[in-house]
Amino acid sequence: MIRSDPPSPEAGVTEGAGEELYALADAIAAVIGGSVAIEDLDARVLAYSTLPGQRIDELRRRGILGRRVPAQPGPQADRQHHQYRQVLAAHGVVRLPALAGDELPRAAVAVRAGDLPLGTIWAIADTRPLDAAGEQALRDGATTAALHILRLRSAAALELHTREQALRAALDATAAAPETAYRLGLSAGTPFTLLGFAPVDAPTDASVGASVGASVGASPQAGAVLTRLGADLGRHWAAVRPSAAVAGGPRAVYTLLPDVDPESARRLAAQALAAVARPRAGLLRAAVGRPTTAVAELPGLRAEVDDVLRVTTGSPEAPSVAALADVHAQVLLAHLADELTRRPRLRHPGIEAMLEHDRTHHTPYAATVTAWLDAVGNIGDAARRLHVHPNTLKYRLRRARDLFGLELDDPDVRLSSWLQLRIGRSDAHRP
């Protein structure tokens, strides 16, 4: 017979489980005599008995150490899953044989709140038949465990909601920095990073400039997608990074990660994307803001994250995780496009005239000037891009100067012309 020693204090605490569940496991074990484990629906060990001398086997020991019931190897895995289904389907105590030679038989009962399954209780019962007192202890324990698990769920949900409200208010600049720091548990000097997550809503053209001016979450289904994404990310971060705070916005879902360096923030963002990916749900993108210790910078960090998502969600070939430095050129072009939209008089009149001439007369002047600027003034390279003779390219450039007053020998004119043509080309590609 295998007997257990009392675990160390460090092993006796499962975050969020509550001391009441441990006391309940001890009370059941005192009646039955074997080790008792209380699990959630994912086979995570929420609490376990610690009575000296209780019967225990190696599977239970590994479940306690790993805080999760180990998966059985090979064909035993199917029998293990069948046992869980059997317990959750029953409305009383189920007696179950050992799955391997070094294991002991179990008695188990489902934990429910009405018809809502919450978990299971498993007791080792091997040397004497489970009597009426043992069955009653398991049934009563399931009723009591349901109350505690519901309470813990409510407390956790309330804490998540409080943190979500605090982060949203900080991002919207409607709360004072000291209040936000207190509600998010950020002590003075604690570094943190803001992440943003959004679904891809890409134009058909995936060129660098095709995303300029595109908006995050522009599809009609974006609201439902973001709601589901926020719920998935909330569960993910609660499991892997409880100190994180999650808040949804109209175009993205944001996560504040305390005490992480930039490399870790990228790695955690990539892990989160993998964890919340859903079949047929479309691609997702993550943006990583610059690290800071100043809570007052959160609105600015949100704008930075939104800028990154604006361009990465506009192209299916953009990096899945990006910071501003990774997509700086695209973000700059997007802001220039915004400014030209707000103030159209800033547009070069010659460029506007050339584009209009090409539209009405089907001429290639804009394409010619753009190719030459893209080639940094290399006539041969630009001609090859357009599949024309270099002399033809030179002639078109002279005509563009004569017809539209483009002084392309001036470097400032070249730069402003190229930016406007680049933005105009992106606008033309956008559906």
N, C-alpha and C positions, 0 to 999 in steps of 0.2 A: 504494500500500500504506500503510495506516495503522499507525503505530508508537506505542508508549506510552512515556511518561517514567515513572521511578519515582515512585510516589505519595508524598505527604507522610507523616510518621510518624503523624499523627492518622488518616489514611485507612487505615493498615495494621493497624488493630486492630479486630476485631469481638469484642464482649464475649462471653466464654465459648468462643470458637472454638479457642483453643490455638495456640501457635506451631508445633506439629508439623504442623498442616494447611496452614499457609502454606508451610512448608518442603517439604511434599509437593507442593503445587501448583507450586512453583518447579522441583522435580525433574522433574515431568512436562513442564512447558513447555520445559525445557532439551532434552528429547529431541524434542518435536514442533515447537517453534518458535513456537507461537501461545499467546496468553493462555489460562490455565486457571482455571476457577472450580469450587469445590466447594460444592454446594448441599444444603440439607435438602429434605424432601418438600414444604415450602410455598414452594419457590423462593427461600428466603432464602439469601444468599451467606454461607457460613460462612468461607470463605477464598479467596484468589485469588493468582495468581502476580504477582511484581513484578520480573521480569527486564528489564534494559534492552534495548530493541530488539525486544521480543516483538510479534508481530502482534496487533492489537486493533481493534475497531470501536466505533461509538458505543453500540450496545446494551450491550456489555460495560462500557464506561465508566459508563453510567448505572446498571447493575446494581451496580457497585462502589460508586459514590457513595451510592446509596439502600439498599445492603445487601440488595436484592431485585431479581430479574429483572423489568424493566418489562413490563407486559401489552401485548400487541400490539393495535393498533387494528383495528376492523371484522372482516372475514373472516379476517384473519391470526391473530386470537385462537384460532379453532378449529384452525388448522394448528399453532399453538404448543402447544396442549393435546394435540393428536395426537402431536406429537413427544415430549412428556414421557411419554405413555402408551406410545409405541413403545419408548423407552429403558428404562422400568421393566419392560416385558414381555420384553425381550430378555435373553439370558444371555451377551452379549458386547458388543463395540464396535459402535455404530451410527453410520453416516455420514449426515449430515443436510444438506440444501441450505439456503441462506440464505432467510429468509422475506421479505426486502425488498431493494431494489436497493443500499442502502448498508450491508448486512450481509455478513458473511463466513460460509462454510460451517463447520459444526461436526462434531466427532466426540465421541460421548458414551458413557458407560457407567454402569450402575446400581451403587450402593453397597448391598451386602446383608450381613446377618449370617445365614447360612443362607438361609431363605426370607423373612426379615424385611427389607423394604426400609427403608433409612435415608436415602437421598439419591441424588444423581447427580453425576458429574464431566463437565464440558463443556470441550472444547479447541477453539480456533480452528485449522482446518486448511484452508488455501486455496491455497497456491502450489505445493505438491508433494504427491503422493499419500501418504496415511498408510501408512507401511511397517510391517513386522513389528515393528520396534523401538518404533514409536509405539503400535501396538496393545498390545504387551506392557506398555509403560509405563502405559497407561490401565488395563489389567486388574490389574496389580500395585498400582497406585495405589488402585483401588477396594477391594482386599483390605485394604490398610494403612489407608485412610480409615475403613473399617468399625470397625477396632480403636480408632482414636482417637475416633470419634463415640460408640461404646459407652462408652468410658472417661469421656468428657466428660458423657455422660448419667448415668452412675453417680455421678460427682462432684457433678453438679447435684442429682440425686435425694437424695444423702446430705446435702447442705447444706440442702435444703428440709426433709428429715425432722428434722434437728437443730434448725432454727428452729421447726418446728411443735411439737416436744416442749418447747422453751423457752417458747414462747408459751402452750401449754396448761398447763404447770406454773405460770406466772405468773398466769394467769386463775384457776386453782384454789387459788392462795395456798399452793402446796407448794414453792416455790423462793424463795430470798432475792433481794431486788431487785438487789444487785450482780452476782450470778451471771446473772440474767436479762438485765440490761443488756449484760453481756459477750457472752453467747451470741447476742443479737440485734443486736450491733454498735451499741448506742446509747451514744454518748459523753455525758458529764455535760452537762446543760442542753439536750439535743436534744429539741425538742417532738415529740410524736407524737399520733396520734388512733386510737382503736379503732372499727372498723366492725363491724356484725353483719349477716348475711344469713340470711333464712329464707323458706320458701314460705308462701303464703297458705293458711290453713285456716279460711275464714270461715263464721260462722253465716249463715243465710238472711236475717236482718234486718241491714241495714247502717246502722242508726242509730248516733248517737254512743256511746250506752251499750251497744250490743249486744256489744261486745268485752270488757266488764268481766268479769274473771275467766277469760277464755279463755286457753288455753295455746298456746305456740308449738309448731308441729310436732306437733299432736295426732292427725293421721290415721295409720292403720296403715302407710301407705306412707312415712311421714316419714323413717324411717331410711335407706331406699334413696335417697330424694330428696336428703337431706342429704349422703350419701356422694358422689353424683354432683355435687352442687353444690360440695362441697369440692374435688373434682378439677378441675372447670371453673374455679373461682376460683384454684386454685393455678397452673394454666397461664396464666390471664389476667394475674395479678400478676407472674409470672415474666417475662412478655413486656413489660409496660408499666411496671412498678415493681419492679425486682429487689430493692430494699431492704425490701419488704414481707414480713411473715410471716403465714402462714395456719394456722389450727388449727380443727378441727371440734369441735363439742360435741353433746350429746344433742338440743338444740333449735335450734341455729343454727350457722353457720360464721362465724368471727371473722377479721378482718384488722387487723393493726397497721401503720399507715402512718407512717413517720418523716418529720419535717421538712415538714409540710404545714399550711397555714392552714385555718380552718374552711370557707371558700368552696371551696377546692380539694378538701378532703375530700368535700364534697357532690358536686362535679362528678365526681370520680373514682369515687365510689360509684354515681352514675347511669350512668357509662360501663361500670362492671363489670356492673351489672344488664343493660344492653343487650347486652353481650358474651356473657354466659352464658345469656341467655334461650333456651329451647328450645320449638319448637312442641309444643303439647298437653301441656306440662309444668306448666302453671299459672303463676299470678302469683308474683312474688318481691317481697320488701320488703327495704330496707336501712335500718339505723339508724346514726346518726353520734353518737359520744360526744363529750364536751367535750375539748378539747385539754389536754395536760398535759406536764410534763417529769419527773414522778415515776413510776418503774416500780412502786413499791409501791402505787399507786392502781389498778393494772389489775383486781384483783378488784371494786372498786367501779365501775369503768367498765364491766365486764362486766354487773353488775347493772343499770346505767343503760341499756345497750344492750338487755338482755333486756326491761326494762320497756317500752321503745319498741316493740320487735318484738311484744311481747305484745298491744298494742292495735292496731298497724297490720296484723298478719297476721290479725286477727279481723274485718277489714272489707275487701271488695274495692274500696271507694271511699276508703280511707285513702291518704295520699300514699305514693308508691313509695319516697321517701327522706325520712327525718324525724329530727330531733333531739328531745331531751326537751322543749325549749321549744315545739315544734310540737304536741305531744300531751300537755301537762302535765296538763290537766284529766282526760283519760281515764285516765292513769296513776294520778292521785290517787284517782279513783273505784275503780280496780281494787284498790288497796291498802286502801281503806276496806272494800271487799267482803270482802277476805281477813280483815281484822280482825273484822268482824262474823260471819264464818263460824267463826273460831277462838273468839270470845267472844260467843255469841248473847245473853247477858244484857245486853250493851250496847245491844241494840235497844230502841227506844222501845215500851213495852208498849201504848200507845194505837195506834201504827201497826200493830203486829202484830194487835191486836184488830180494827182496821178492815179490814185485808186479809183476815182470816179471815171477818169478817162479809160482805164482798163475795163471797167464794168460796161461802159457804153460802147466802146469800140473794140473790145476783145483783144486789147494789146497786152504785151508781156512786160511792161516797164517795171511794175512793182516787183514781179518775180525776179527780174534781172538785177535790180538794185539790191534786193534782199540777198540773192545768191552771192553777189559781189561783196556785200558787207559780211555775210556769214563766212566767206573765204578770206576775210581780213585783207581785202584788196588784191588778192591773187587772181589775175585775169584767167590764167590757165585752169586753175582749180574751179573757179566759178563757171567757166564755159563748159567744163566736163560735167558739172552738176546739172546744167541746163541742156546738155547735149547739143551745143551750138559751137560754131567756129569762134575763136577768140576775137577776130575782127568784128563779127556780128555783135558780140558782147560789148566791145568798145563803142560801136556805133550807137547801140541802144543807150549806153550810159551818157554819151554826148547829147543824144536827143532828150533824155530825161532832164539833163541840166538845162537845155535850151527851152524845153516846153514848160517845165514846172519850177524853174528857178532853184534847183537843188545844187548848192555849192558843196559838193561832196569832198572837195579838197580840204575843207575846214573840219578838224577832228570833232568839234562840238556838234556841228551839223550832222556828221556821220553818226555820232552816238545817238542824238535825239531822233534821227530818221530811222535808225535800226530799231530802237526801242518801240517807236510807233508802228513800224511795219511788223515787228515781232508780235506786238499786242493785237494788231489788226488781223494777222494771220491766225492767231489763236481764236479770236472772235469768229472768224469765218469757219473754223473747224467745229466750233461748239454747236451742238444741236439746238 
